[in-house]
């Protein structure tokens, strides 16, 4: 059809020239016959233009160069003119055809860039993973039609096929055999029936796979396939960058919400703790008065009730103090008041303070004979040791032995608390020290808030010390050690200097 249209264009020019005067027509022949040649080249390409050039030269020879109505040429100058016209028309048609191809390529490239730009704008407006997946599906359906599909990853590690059957059986089987947990990947499958190439590319962020894009790039040369693949890779790159942006934004939003939750929780803890202190003090005073009444002292049942009230008050006071300590640490108000103290006095005060909690256990102490002083806040270290003793009593069976010790070695004093309890697993040891951490195996059986060890470790670090935990495993007991910097002078030496 393009060649036939080219010949018809030459015929139209010929009829137009025959209407004119013969002399005027002969002068217009070289220029006029270039019109259908250039038109054929720009509209249909090089081959219709060659047909137009040949037909134009034949028509000029037959109708306008003597002898008329014959393809013979008498004048050698006419032969040269006809050949020169043929060369000029062929060169012009080739240039016009090249210009057409480049124009078509530029238009196609412009269209592709416009599509990618629109897709980028749509990606920029995505704020969730679901928005991104919807944008991918819209882009594929609008720009690639039925030759592309997006398979969304499901919770069980598979990929859901789209509702319409958009891919051959071999491609569907390949996607079905993939697992979303396998990570990022890309494959190319050739359809045996049509010899068309299908590209499979995953859409992922980090280690999470969100789906698979399946695109038919047709059956062409390796260069064509490579060019189409590069365009698809550019789209996947845009999607990956958007996923990274969403991950970063989500992480920042989660961090902001976590910080707000922490601040609200700390404010709630502080308000609750202070509000509970006054009624608790009144209850404690009332229980103390009841315990001193002669009638209550003579009544065994009444006395046991008063003792139970006192014990529960002590336990509740411990919880409130933990909340107060947590609020104090979080608010940044933890400022140790350093003073020289005997580490034995600190550990003995902690044992005395937690004596009620340790009633069901045996306490074994082991202190070095000569111990240096430590420059610490005695109240904070005593509270830390008390928390460790309470944990040892809480997580070890009644009647077991809790060993406490104070030892000096290489300029440091180490306070240790060892129990014969449930022990700590490697996973728990990794999480230990985080605020409000409680092991799953104790959440239902052992009461607590998960603040004790966190408070103890914070107090120890505030005094320039370190705290370490060791356990041989589940059911093998736990040993917690507090290492504090020691002075260079021992107690006997300081006492001698004081006497002098």
Buried (B, 14 or more C-beta within 10 A) or exposed (E): EBBEBBBEBBEEBBEEBEEEEEEEBBEBBBEBBBBBBBBBBBBBBBBBBBBBBBBBBBBBBBBBBEEEEEEEBEEEEBEEBBEEBBEBBBEBBBEBBEEBEEEEEEEEEEEEEEBBEEBBEBBEEBEEBEBBBBBBBEBBBEBBEEBBBBBBBEEEEBBEBBEEEBBBEBBBEBBEEBEBEEEBEBBEBEBEEEEBBBBBBBBBBEEBBBBBBBBBBBEEEEEEBEEBBEBBEEBBEBBBEBBEBBBEEBEEEEEEEEEEEEEEBBEEBBEBBEEBBEEBEEBBEEBEEBBEEEEBEEEEEBBEBBEEBBBEBEEBBBBBBBBBBBBBBBEEEBEBEBEEBBBBEBBBBBBEBBEEBBEEBEBEEEBBEEBBBBBBBBBBBBBBBBBBBBBBBBBBEEEBEBBBBBBBEEEBBBBBBBBBBBBBBEEBBEEBBEBEEBBEEBEEEEEBBBBBBBBBBBBBEBBBBBBEBEBEEEEEBBBBBBBBBBBEBBBEEBEEEEEE
